[in-house]
Amino acid sequence: MNGQTVYPIAESIINNSTTDVFAMAYTITEPPSWVVLSVFSLIGLFFVFYRFWSLRNLDILLILSFIPGFMLVYEGQQEAESLSAASVLNDSTKDTTDLDPTGQAINSPEAPQATLSESPEGLSARSKLVWGFLALLVCSGLLTLRMLWDTGIVRRPKLEPNLNSGGMLFIGISLLVFLIVNIALSTPRPQSLGSRSTGMVSGAGPGNVLIRSIPSIETMQSARDSESRSGAASVPVAQAQPPAFNALIPRILAIGANVILIVSIVGIGYWHFGSFNTGVGTATLYLLLPYTAHTAGSVDHVVPGSLLLLAMLMYRQPFLAGMFLGLAAGVVYYPFFLLPLWCSFYWQRGVRRFALGFAFSIAMLILAIALSRQGDFFVNLSYMFGIKHVEMRELGGIWGLGWHPLVRIPIIVVFVILSLSFVVWPAQKNLATLMSCSAALMAAAQFWHGFGGGLFLAWFLPFAILTIFRPNLDYCVALEVVVPWRRRPKTPEKEEPASQPLAAA
């Protein structure tokens, strides 16, 4: 199988021996190959073949429907970046071209300047980006409706994966190790503002300045990158390498967030669903998705997702749940809209502790921004809380590829109404509604996310997968499962002994 050599381990030990380096080199599977392997593995492990039209099968197909759109966006971004690099190379070559006495170029390159509409074969890069983002938004809309519909489903037949717990545990641990090794041996890439041509404009929009300053780690490379590094069709583009310490921070954050995310999924299955096999199977399904392998090194994807799952795992402890939800909201802003749902869930018991934990996390993040001294404090604070006008320029995703930015305003209004409606609906909230409605809100947020909306699947896909495999959780209401305040028992007052009547003389 073709792959890209990422880190030849023997190179630092043996003096660049080609045979030993090739034998001990670590290679990353190319995205198309990984897509085929993951899709067939997912179908074989989780598809209910004796009940083809079951709801579980339709849910699995809905999860798999994100893959074509995601791969189209990935390929479109790769082509757009290659064309942009070729254009920069052309410009630099023209500047160094020799001129004859008349001012005409001598031996000038005949290669035309690359544009986004050009593509060697098939769809152009722009078409791939447009259709890819559109497919992702359609799938996000369908998943939002499916999660809202889940609040009315009563019957939950128990359908275990097609492999026992031991086999699922082995596959899950192997995939997690594969993911960690990919992160550890890949090179962090400094964040850039990007461009509208690639469909991504990072470093803009609401969020925490500390997260935006952390480099991303690209853990999945295309065959085009493999050929360029092997000497075929290479384009010499200089990339700034981050210092060793700065390269260590994103690796630690990405590896830690992925481990926490997977352990949280398994923990929810074991402690809240009462089935270790369900937790391991759910985590294995998430690990098999091509999205997971591709974005495992992106902290703006995995860190909020892991924090939201920690909040769900600790839902019996309102202070801890509020603390983790506050951290997620302070990192990427969009989980702020989960507050009406979660406060309504804890209204009968625990809402004060939940609000206290949420406020504590926000205060700690504000203090971290103040101590970091990165830019203007109040500007960074306004971005963290989203206190600014709706962005209409230099957008990314589908909004930077033709959709009019004014359309975002009614979408935001509908989204806010949906968020506030969870105060009164569903009337009786349990863990199942908390899980499915959180997934619905985070999936709906992709429609008005102006900087790559549709790509942040880690914010809602784990919740959706857990909702698909969950048992009946009607008994998991706050009044029954939330631990009350521990109060000191009142000491009973000592009663004075009654006076004895005088004995009759």
Order of alpha helices (4+ residues) and beta strands (2+ residues): beta-alpha-beta-alpha-alpha-alpha-beta-beta-alpha-alpha-beta-alpha-beta-alpha-alpha-alpha-alpha-alpha-alpha-alpha-alpha-alpha-alpha-alpha-alpha-alpha
